[in-house]
Amino acid sequence: MADLRLEDCVNEVCPWSGKPVSADSLTLYKGAVFGFCNTGCRDKFETATSMFDKALKD
């Protein structure tokens, strides 16, 4: 997501690993930019949140 900026990120460390976030591993969730240490952690978050969001709609 090229339009997301590291300086807009709400966290400084990856919620999965505790390592510093990386500019190439950002995602937008519920209007906030969240950062992760790598794209794998970002993708894991996106998968988890989409499953929770879907369950809440059902």
N, CA, C and O atoms as CSV, one atom per row, in Angstrom:
chain,resi,resn,atom,element,x,y,z
A,1,MET,N,N,0.845,-1.177,0.000
A,1,MET,CA,C,0.000,0.000,0.000
A,1,MET,C,C,0.891,1.242,0.000
A,1,MET,O,O,1.304,1.735,1.050
A,2,ALA,N,N,1.166,1.715,-1.170
A,2,ALA,CA,C,2.129,2.789,-1.346
A,2,ALA,C,C,1.679,4.112,-0.739
A,2,ALA,O,O,2.520,4.956,-0.430
A,3,ASP,N,N,0.371,4.316,-0.558
A,3,ASP,CA,C,-0.112,5.589,-0.042
A,3,ASP,C,C,-0.053,5.673,1.486
A,3,ASP,O,O,-0.305,6.744,2.038
A,4,LEU,N,N,0.263,4.610,2.171
A,4,LEU,CA,C,0.374,4.624,3.627
A,4,LEU,C,C,1.784,5.072,4.019
A,4,LEU,O,O,2.775,4.691,3.395
A,5,ARG,N,N,1.843,5.896,5.075
A,5,ARG,CA,C,3.134,6.451,5.492
A,5,ARG,C,C,3.479,5.990,6.907
A,5,ARG,O,O,2.613,5.902,7.778
A,6,LEU,N,N,4.747,5.703,7.111
A,6,LEU,CA,C,5.241,5.250,8.404
A,6,LEU,C,C,4.951,6.270,9.501
A,6,LEU,O,O,4.639,5.892,10.630
A,7,GLU,N,N,5.051,7.546,9.182
A,7,GLU,CA,C,4.809,8.583,10.194
A,7,GLU,C,C,3.347,8.657,10.638
A,7,GLU,O,O,3.049,9.275,11.659
A,8,ASP,N,N,2.434,8.038,9.889
A,8,ASP,CA,C,1.020,7.997,10.272
A,8,ASP,C,C,0.661,6.750,11.083
A,8,ASP,O,O,-0.473,6.608,11.541
A,9,CYS,N,N,1.606,5.870,11.253
A,9,CYS,CA,C,1.396,4.599,11.933
A,9,CYS,C,C,1.088,4.824,13.424
A,9,CYS,O,O,1.727,5.648,14.078
A,10,VAL,N,N,0.111,4.089,13.945
A,10,VAL,CA,C,-0.288,4.245,15.349
A,10,VAL,C,C,0.584,3.443,16.312
A,10,VAL,O,O,0.493,3.624,17.526
A,11,ASN,N,N,1.429,2.559,15.781
A,11,ASN,CA,C,2.296,1.747,16.640
A,11,ASN,C,C,3.736,1.805,16.151
A,11,ASN,O,O,3.989,2.047,14.970
A,12,GLU,N,N,4.667,1.586,17.052
A,12,GLU,CA,C,6.087,1.612,16.701
A,12,GLU,C,C,6.694,0.219,16.620
A,12,GLU,O,O,7.745,0.033,16.007
A,13,VAL,N,N,6.038,-0.758,17.235
A,13,VAL,CA,C,6.531,-2.129,17.200
A,13,VAL,C,C,5.434,-3.052,16.677
A,13,VAL,O,O,4.243,-2.794,16.854
A,14,CYS,N,N,5.857,-4.111,16.043
A,14,CYS,CA,C,4.942,-5.103,15.483
A,14,CYS,C,C,4.178,-5.792,16.616
A,14,CYS,O,O,4.794,-6.270,17.569
A,15,PRO,N,N,2.853,-5.851,16.526
A,15,PRO,CA,C,2.080,-6.530,17.566
A,15,PRO,C,C,2.323,-8.037,17.627
A,15,PRO,O,O,2.063,-8.655,18.659
A,16,TRP,N,N,2.811,-8.634,16.556
A,16,TRP,CA,C,3.089,-10.072,16.549
A,16,TRP,C,C,4.469,-10.374,17.110
A,16,TRP,O,O,4.615,-11.282,17.928
A,17,SER,N,N,5.493,-9.625,16.681
A,17,SER,CA,C,6.870,-9.979,17.022
A,17,SER,C,C,7.528,-9.076,18.057
A,17,SER,O,O,8.470,-9.491,18.731
A,18,GLY,N,N,7.039,-7.844,18.188
A,18,GLY,CA,C,7.670,-6.886,19.086
A,18,GLY,C,C,8.846,-6.159,18.446
A,18,GLY,O,O,9.502,-5.349,19.101
A,19,LYS,N,N,9.119,-6.438,17.178
A,19,LYS,CA,C,10.205,-5.775,16.447
A,19,LYS,C,C,9.697,-4.444,15.886
A,19,LYS,O,O,8.488,-4.246,15.766
A,20,PRO,N,N,10.610,-3.531,15.543
A,20,PRO,CA,C,10.197,-2.248,14.954
A,20,PRO,C,C,9.418,-2.446,13.653
A,20,PRO,O,O,9.681,-3.382,12.897
A,21,VAL,N,N,8.461,-1.559,13.403
A,21,VAL,CA,C,7.667,-1.646,12.178
A,21,VAL,C,C,8.496,-1.210,10.979
A,21,VAL,O,O,9.470,-0.469,11.109
A,22,SER,N,N,8.092,-1.682,9.821
A,22,SER,CA,C,8.777,-1.395,8.567
A,22,SER,C,C,7.819,-0.659,7.629
A,22,SER,O,O,6.626,-0.962,7.584
A,23,ALA,N,N,8.348,0.302,6.886
A,23,ALA,CA,C,7.522,1.119,5.994
A,23,ALA,C,C,6.835,0.301,4.906
A,23,ALA,O,O,5.805,0.723,4.382
A,24,ASP,N,N,7.384,-0.859,4.558
A,24,ASP,CA,C,6.765,-1.674,3.510
A,24,ASP,C,C,5.757,-2.679,4.059
A,24,ASP,O,O,5.278,-3.546,3.327
A,25,SER,N,N,5.435,-2.562,5.351
A,25,SER,CA,C,4.536,-3.529,5.986
A,25,SER,C,C,3.423,-2.840,6.755
A,25,SER,O,O,3.130,-3.193,7.898
A,26,LEU,N,N,2.814,-1.863,6.125
A,26,LEU,CA,C,1.729,-1.101,6.744
A,26,LEU,C,C,0.390,-1.547,6.187
A,26,LEU,O,O,0.300,-2.048,5.066
A,27,THR,N,N,-0.647,-1.355,6.987
A,27,THR,CA,C,-1.997,-1.633,6.519
A,27,THR,C,C,-2.951,-0.636,7.155
A,27,THR,O,O,-2.659,-0.057,8.201
A,28,LEU,N,N,-4.077,-0.445,6.522
A,28,LEU,CA,C,-5.117,0.438,7.034
A,28,LEU,C,C,-6.224,-0.429,7.609
A,28,LEU,O,O,-6.746,-1.316,6.935
A,29,TYR,N,N,-6.576,-0.166,8.859
A,29,TYR,CA,C,-7.644,-0.926,9.499
A,29,TYR,C,C,-8.506,0.026,10.307
A,29,TYR,O,O,-8.028,0.687,11.229
A,30,LYS,N,N,-9.777,0.088,9.954
A,30,LYS,CA,C,-10.755,0.947,10.627
A,30,LYS,C,C,-10.257,2.386,10.740
A,30,LYS,O,O,-10.405,3.039,11.773
A,31,GLY,N,N,-9.663,2.859,9.645
A,31,GLY,CA,C,-9.246,4.249,9.550
A,31,GLY,C,C,-7.891,4.577,10.150
A,31,GLY,O,O,-7.475,5.736,10.117
A,32,ALA,N,N,-7.195,3.598,10.694
A,32,ALA,CA,C,-5.881,3.829,11.303
A,32,ALA,C,C,-4.815,3.030,10.567
A,32,ALA,O,O,-5.080,1.938,10.066
A,33,VAL,N,N,-3.611,3.581,10.506
A,33,VAL,CA,C,-2.487,2.894,9.881
A,33,VAL,C,C,-1.767,2.076,10.946
A,33,VAL,O,O,-1.317,2.618,11.955
A,34,PHE,N,N,-1.660,0.787,10.720
A,34,PHE,CA,C,-0.953,-0.121,11.626
A,34,PHE,C,C,0.284,-0.640,10.910
A,34,PHE,O,O,0.254,-0.896,9.706
A,35,GLY,N,N,1.377,-0.794,11.661
A,35,GLY,CA,C,2.617,-1.265,11.085
A,35,GLY,C,C,3.049,-2.607,11.645
A,35,GLY,O,O,2.708,-2.975,12.769
A,36,PHE,N,N,3.811,-3.330,10.830
A,36,PHE,CA,C,4.320,-4.641,11.186
A,36,PHE,C,C,5.776,-4.724,10.778
A,36,PHE,O,O,6.244,-3.918,9.974
A,37,CYS,N,N,6.496,-5.689,11.323
A,37,CYS,CA,C,7.930,-5.809,11.042
A,37,CYS,C,C,8.201,-6.345,9.650
A,37,CYS,O,O,9.273,-6.105,9.094
A,38,ASN,N,N,7.252,-7.065,9.079
A,38,ASN,CA,C,7.417,-7.603,7.725
A,38,ASN,C,C,6.046,-7.859,7.120
A,38,ASN,O,O,5.027,-7.794,7.808
A,39,THR,N,N,6.033,-8.146,5.842
A,39,THR,CA,C,4.755,-8.345,5.157
A,39,THR,C,C,4.024,-9.597,5.628
A,39,THR,O,O,2.797,-9.661,5.551
A,40,GLY,N,N,4.761,-10.589,6.111
A,40,GLY,CA,C,4.122,-11.804,6.631
A,40,GLY,C,C,3.266,-11.514,7.851
A,40,GLY,O,O,2.144,-12.006,7.965
A,41,CYS,N,N,3.800,-10.714,8.762
A,41,CYS,CA,C,3.022,-10.334,9.953
A,41,CYS,C,C,1.828,-9.477,9.548
A,41,CYS,O,O,0.734,-9.641,10.087
A,42,ARG,N,N,2.034,-8.564,8.600
A,42,ARG,CA,C,0.937,-7.729,8.111
A,42,ARG,C,C,-0.166,-8.592,7.517
A,42,ARG,O,O,-1.345,-8.390,7.806
A,43,ASP,N,N,0.218,-9.546,6.694
A,43,ASP,CA,C,-0.771,-10.410,6.044
A,43,ASP,C,C,-1.512,-11.267,7.071
A,43,ASP,O,O,-2.711,-11.506,6.927
A,44,LYS,N,N,-0.814,-11.724,8.094
A,44,LYS,CA,C,-1.450,-12.510,9.158
A,44,LYS,C,C,-2.514,-11.667,9.868
A,44,LYS,O,O,-3.600,-12.159,10.173
A,45,PHE,N,N,-2.197,-10.399,10.126
A,45,PHE,CA,C,-3.149,-9.473,10.752
A,45,PHE,C,C,-4.363,-9.260,9.848
A,45,PHE,O,O,-5.503,-9.321,10.308
A,46,GLU,N,N,-4.114,-9.009,8.564
A,46,GLU,CA,C,-5.219,-8.772,7.638
A,46,GLU,C,C,-6.140,-9.981,7.549
A,46,GLU,O,O,-7.359,-9.820,7.483
A,47,THR,N,N,-5.589,-11.172,7.546
A,47,THR,CA,C,-6.393,-12.397,7.511
A,47,THR,C,C,-7.219,-12.531,8.790
A,47,THR,O,O,-8.412,-12.828,8.736
A,48,ALA,N,N,-6.584,-12.312,9.926
A,48,ALA,CA,C,-7.281,-12.448,11.213
A,48,ALA,C,C,-8.397,-11.425,11.342
A,48,ALA,O,O,-9.512,-11.779,11.726
A,49,THR,N,N,-8.123,-10.176,11.032
A,49,THR,CA,C,-9.152,-9.152,11.200
A,49,THR,C,C,-10.295,-9.339,10.222
A,49,THR,O,O,-11.445,-9.065,10.565
A,50,SER,N,N,-10.006,-9.802,9.008
A,50,SER,CA,C,-11.096,-10.023,8.060
A,50,SER,C,C,-12.006,-11.151,8.533
A,50,SER,O,O,-13.219,-11.096,8.329
A,51,MET,N,N,-11.432,-12.171,9.159
A,51,MET,CA,C,-12.258,-13.268,9.691
A,51,MET,C,C,-13.124,-12.769,10.852
A,51,MET,O,O,-14.305,-13.110,10.930
A,52,PHE,N,N,-12.551,-11.970,11.748
A,52,PHE,CA,C,-13.333,-11.428,12.860
A,52,PHE,C,C,-14.424,-10.491,12.360
A,52,PHE,O,O,-15.566,-10.559,12.814
A,53,ASP,N,N,-14.065,-9.611,11.416
A,53,ASP,CA,C,-15.047,-8.677,10.880
A,53,ASP,C,C,-16.194,-9.417,10.209
A,53,ASP,O,O,-17.354,-9.029,10.352
A,54,LYS,N,N,-15.880,-10.472,9.484
A,54,LYS,CA,C,-16.930,-11.268,8.817
A,54,LYS,C,C,-17.814,-11.944,9.859
A,54,LYS,O,O,-19.035,-11.970,9.710
A,55,ALA,N,N,-17.208,-12.492,10.914
A,55,ALA,CA,C,-17.984,-13.166,11.957
A,55,ALA,C,C,-18.928,-12.191,12.663
A,55,ALA,O,O,-20.038,-12.564,13.045
A,56,LEU,N,N,-18.496,-10.971,12.831
A,56,LEU,CA,C,-19.335,-9.972,13.491
A,56,LEU,C,C,-20.533,-9.574,12.625
A,56,LEU,O,O,-21.575,-9.187,13.153
A,57,LYS,N,N,-20.392,-9.665,11.313
A,57,LYS,CA,C,-21.480,-9.316,10.399
A,57,LYS,C,C,-22.524,-10.423,10.316
A,57,LYS,O,O,-23.695,-10.163,10.042
A,58,ASP,N,N,-22.087,-11.671,10.557
A,58,ASP,CA,C,-23.004,-12.816,10.434
A,58,ASP,C,C,-23.966,-12.895,11.599
A,58,ASP,O,O,-24.801,-13.798,11.650
